[in-house]
Amino acid sequence: YFSFDEKPRSPITTHDLSNIVLTLKALGIINIQDFDFLEGPPTQFLVHAEKQLKSLGAIDDYGLLTYAGRLMSNFPLDPRYSKVIVASDHLSCSEEVIIIVSMINSSKITMDSQKNRKKAREKLGRFKSPLSDHITLLNIWKEWVDQEESLKSDWCQTNYISHKSMLEALEIKNELTKVFRKSHLVESSYGGDNYRILKSFFAGFKENTATKQLFNYGY
């Protein structure tokens, strides 16, 4: 008990600050550490946020917003996902990337079933892609969106998919698409090339990847 804080700590002092820092940069505030926060976050959090934004190409060596960073700041997302969407413009797969990002940022898409776990795995296994979970989500979306409106809910129940989460993802997708268009980016479709999608996600999540060494000695 005595180790607890006397009062709850502000989220700004405990969470990833990259989105906040990106927003401040977009407002023209260059030196974030001198900004007069109501409750200042630890300096190391701000330093980490700027390092992450630099690795994403959102700011340059002088802490100034780049063109990509300006585009990223338009999206109400974790900057890593914003980078994924901006990268999809160059890789000509924005439609599919926005769908996947929307599904990731909605509530859990699949439903757990304690009683029918085996059947649920079989149903969900139809959508499984050996390439990545991102493509699995896209497979779910493509089949769901092809259903007649009146049949979507029943389809979700049959396939252990949350209809509510799919509708939430649709709402997010529509909002992100509006931002994409307002940013004067060109909408495009992947043409069946899943690797374009994976390259887009790599642009935002390089730190989540590893290179396998020869002879299986490690990563």
Solvent accessible surface area in square Angstrom, and as a share of the most:
residue,aa,sasa,rsa
1,Y,195,0.74
2,F,193,0.81
3,S,101,0.65
4,F,150,0.63
5,D,85,0.44
6,E,183,0.82
7,K,146,0.62
8,P,128,0.81
9,R,129,0.47
10,S,28,0.18
11,P,87,0.55
12,I,36,0.18
13,T,9,0.05
14,T,59,0.34
15,H,115,0.51
16,D,76,0.39
17,L,3,0.02
18,S,1,0.01
19,N,60,0.31
20,I,66,0.34
21,V,0,0.00
22,L,2,0.01
23,T,68,0.40
24,L,17,0.08
25,K,10,0.04
26,A,25,0.19
27,L,129,0.64
28,G,55,0.53
29,I,47,0.24
30,I,96,0.49
31,N,87,0.44
32,I,1,0.01
33,Q,89,0.39
34,D,112,0.58
35,F,75,0.31
36,D,128,0.67
37,F,32,0.14
38,L,194,0.96
39,E,80,0.36
40,G,49,0.47
41,P,14,0.09
42,P,38,0.24
43,T,76,0.44
44,Q,119,0.53
45,F,64,0.26
46,L,9,0.04
47,V,53,0.31
48,H,109,0.49
49,A,0,0.00
50,E,37,0.16
51,K,136,0.57
52,Q,28,0.12
53,L,0,0.00
54,K,102,0.43
55,S,78,0.50
56,L,9,0.05
57,G,31,0.29
58,A,0,0.00
59,I,9,0.04
60,D,51,0.27
61,D,110,0.57
62,Y,177,0.67
63,G,12,0.11
64,L,77,0.38
65,L,35,0.18
66,T,43,0.25
67,Y,161,0.61
68,A,24,0.19
69,G,0,0.00
70,R,117,0.43
71,L,11,0.05
72,M,0,0.00
73,S,31,0.20
74,N,68,0.35
75,F,6,0.02
76,P,92,0.58
77,L,14,0.07
78,D,42,0.22
79,P,1,0.01
80,R,61,0.22
81,Y,34,0.13
82,S,0,0.00
83,K,37,0.16
84,V,0,0.00
85,I,0,0.00
86,V,4,0.03
87,A,11,0.09
88,S,0,0.00
89,D,31,0.16
90,H,142,0.63
91,L,53,0.26
92,S,44,0.29
93,C,0,0.00
94,S,1,0.00
95,E,89,0.40
96,E,11,0.05
97,V,0,0.00
98,I,5,0.03
99,I,10,0.05
100,I,0,0.00
101,V,0,0.00
102,S,0,0.00
103,M,3,0.01
104,I,59,0.30
105,N,57,0.29
106,S,17,0.11
107,S,60,0.39
108,K,128,0.54
109,I,12,0.06
110,T,40,0.23
111,M,76,0.34
112,D,112,0.58
113,S,23,0.15
114,Q,139,0.62
115,K,193,0.82
116,N,72,0.37
117,R,119,0.43
118,K,155,0.66
119,K,106,0.45
120,A,7,0.05
121,R,168,0.61
122,E,107,0.48
123,K,56,0.24
124,L,40,0.20
125,G,41,0.40
126,R,130,0.48
127,F,5,0.02
128,K,128,0.54
129,S,9,0.06
130,P,138,0.87
131,L,68,0.34
132,S,26,0.17
133,D,95,0.49
134,H,54,0.24
135,I,6,0.03
136,T,20,0.12
137,L,31,0.15
138,L,2,0.01
139,N,43,0.22
140,I,4,0.02
141,W,10,0.03
142,K,85,0.36
143,E,54,0.24
144,W,2,0.01
145,V,71,0.41
146,D,115,0.60
147,Q,48,0.21
148,E,119,0.53
149,E,130,0.59
150,S,94,0.60
151,L,87,0.43
152,K,12,0.05
153,S,57,0.37
154,D,89,0.46
155,W,27,0.09
156,C,1,0.01
157,Q,132,0.59
158,T,72,0.42
159,N,6,0.03
160,Y,27,0.10
161,I,1,0.01
162,S,18,0.12
163,H,50,0.22
164,K,166,0.70
165,S,4,0.03
166,M,0,0.00
167,L,76,0.38
168,E,61,0.28
169,A,0,0.00
170,L,57,0.29
171,E,127,0.57
172,I,40,0.20
173,K,41,0.17
174,N,69,0.35
175,E,86,0.39
176,L,2,0.01
177,T,17,0.10
178,K,112,0.47
179,V,21,0.12
180,F,0,0.00
181,R,138,0.50
182,K,159,0.67
183,S,11,0.07
184,H,165,0.74
185,L,20,0.10
186,V,110,0.63
187,E,84,0.38
188,S,29,0.19
189,S,59,0.38
190,Y,25,0.09
191,G,74,0.71
192,G,52,0.50
193,D,56,0.29
194,N,38,0.19
195,Y,127,0.48
196,R,79,0.29
197,I,0,0.00
198,L,41,0.20
199,K,121,0.51
200,S,0,0.00
201,F,9,0.04
202,F,100,0.42
203,A,18,0.14
204,G,0,0.00
205,F,30,0.12
206,K,108,0.46
207,E,110,0.49
208,N,104,0.54
209,T,72,0.42
210,A,75,0.58
211,T,112,0.65
212,K,117,0.50
213,Q,99,0.44
214,L,141,0.70
215,F,158,0.66
216,N,113,0.58
217,Y,175,0.67
218,G,25,0.24
219,Y,167,0.64
